[in-house]
Amino acid sequence: MAARLAHTLVAHMGDGNAVVASQGTLGELMARPGEKPVHRNTVRKAIQKLEAERWIEVVQVGGKGGALAYVINDRVAWGQHRDKLRYSRFSAQVIASENEQNVPLEGRPPLRQIPTLMRGEEQIPHGDHDEPPSQGLIEGFEPDLPTRDPEWE
């Protein structure tokens, strides 16, 4: 089962060498066609075996009860901040199962889009405005939307 889990993680890890998924979802992904999902206890034991043998590293995201990230064959880069807390930054594939959702995925309304500007673009305020004190923007003092840095995408 540990080998099957290792193959499942590698198949879903993407470029970031890490996967974030619940043990129930991993059990679904580990099941062979026509089989029931692998039980969570079996998945947990497989994770412990892979971690003990140093095939994967388990990183807690959030406090107790938070998500777990499974890092495959890659050491995460740790850095220290002024308060001496340790943080890890890495990319991961996040896998969510429809079976674990409170609301079905089908029929959900689309999310609203946040307007953004790319470096070098300017926003152009438009539309009517009220009289003072709720007047429009003062020329030269228009608020600026945050830009997106392509290096972080």
C-alpha positions in Angstrom: 0.0 0.0 0.0 2.9 2.4 0.7 4.2 1.8 -2.8 0.7 2.4 -4.3 0.5 5.6 -2.3 3.9 6.7 -3.5 2.9 6.2 -7.1 -0.4 8.1 -6.5 1.4 11.0 -5.0 4.0 11.2 -7.8 1.2 11.0 -10.4 -0.5 14.0 -8.9 2.4 16.1 -7.6 2.9 18.5 -10.6 6.0 20.6 -10.8 6.1 21.5 -7.1 6.9 18.0 -5.8 4.1 18.2 -3.3 0.4 17.3 -2.9 -2.2 18.6 -0.5 -5.1 16.2 -0.1 -7.1 14.6 2.7 -6.4 11.0 3.5 -9.9 10.2 2.3 -9.2 11.7 -1.1 -5.9 9.9 -1.3 -7.8 6.6 -0.6 -10.1 7.4 -3.5 -7.1 8.1 -5.8 -5.4 4.9 -4.7 -8.4 2.6 -5.5 -8.1 0.5 -8.6 -10.9 0.7 -11.1 -14.0 -1.0 -9.7 -12.6 -1.1 -6.1 -13.8 0.7 -3.1 -11.6 3.6 -1.8 -8.7 2.5 0.3 -9.6 2.9 4.0 -8.2 6.0 5.8 -6.4 3.9 8.4 -4.6 2.1 5.6 -3.7 5.4 3.9 -2.4 6.7 7.3 -0.2 3.6 7.8 1.2 4.0 4.2 2.0 7.7 4.9 3.8 6.7 8.2 5.8 4.0 6.3 6.8 6.4 3.5 7.7 9.1 6.0 9.7 6.7 8.2 11.6 5.4 5.1 12.2 9.1 4.1 10.4 8.8 0.7 8.1 11.7 1.7 8.0 14.6 4.1 4.8 15.5 5.8 4.3 19.3 6.4 1.5 20.6 8.6 -0.4 23.5 7.0 -2.1 25.4 9.8 -2.6 24.2 13.3 -3.7 20.9 14.6 -6.4 19.5 12.4 -5.2 21.6 9.4 -4.3 20.3 6.0 -1.2 18.1 5.4 1.2 18.6 2.5 3.1 15.6 1.3 6.5 16.6 -0.2 8.0 13.9 -2.4 11.8 13.5 -2.8 12.5 17.2 -2.2 13.7 19.2 0.8 11.7 22.3 1.5 13.6 25.6 1.8 13.2 27.0 5.3 13.8 30.6 6.2 13.8 32.5 9.4 11.9 35.7 10.1 12.7 38.3 12.8 10.5 36.5 15.3 12.5 33.3 14.7 9.5 31.4 13.4 10.2 28.9 10.7 8.2 28.9 7.5 8.3 26.8 4.4 7.4 28.0 0.9 6.8 25.5 -1.8 4.3 24.8 -4.6 1.8 21.9 -4.3 -1.1 20.4 -6.2 -4.2 20.6 -4.0 -6.7 17.9 -4.6 -10.3 18.1 -3.2 -12.8 15.4 -3.6 -16.4 16.1 -4.5 -17.4 13.6 -1.8 -16.0 15.8 0.9 -17.8 19.0 0.0 -20.6 20.5 2.0 -22.2 21.9 -1.2 -22.2 20.0 -4.5 -19.7 21.4 -7.1 -22.3 21.4 -9.8 -24.5 24.5 -10.0 -22.3 26.8 -7.9 -22.5 30.4 -9.0 -19.3 31.7 -10.6 -16.9 33.6 -8.4 -16.5 37.4 -8.9 -13.3 38.5 -10.5 -11.0 40.9 -8.7 -9.8 43.6 -11.1 -6.0 43.7 -11.4 -3.5 45.7 -13.3 -0.3 44.4 -14.8 2.9 46.4 -14.4 2.9 49.5 -16.6 -1.0 49.6 -16.9 -3.0 52.5 -15.4 -6.6 52.4 -14.2 -9.0 55.0 -15.7 -11.7 56.1 -13.3 -15.1 56.6 -14.9 -18.7 57.1 -14.1 -20.9 59.6 -12.3 -20.1 60.9 -8.8 -22.0 62.8 -6.1 -21.5 66.4 -5.0 -19.1 67.1 -2.1 -18.3 65.7 0.4 -18.9 62.5 -1.7 -17.2 63.9 -4.7 -15.3 62.1 -7.4 -11.6 61.6 -7.5 -9.2 64.6 -7.5 -7.1 64.6 -10.7 -3.6 63.4 -10.0 -4.7 61.6 -6.8 -6.5 58.7 -8.2 -6.2 55.5 -6.2 -4.2 52.8 -7.8 -5.1 49.1 -8.0 -2.3 46.7 -6.9 -0.2 45.3 -9.7 0.5 41.6 -10.2 4.1 40.5 -10.3 4.5 37.9 -13.1 7.5 36.3 -11.2 5.0 35.1 -8.5 2.6 33.5 -10.9 
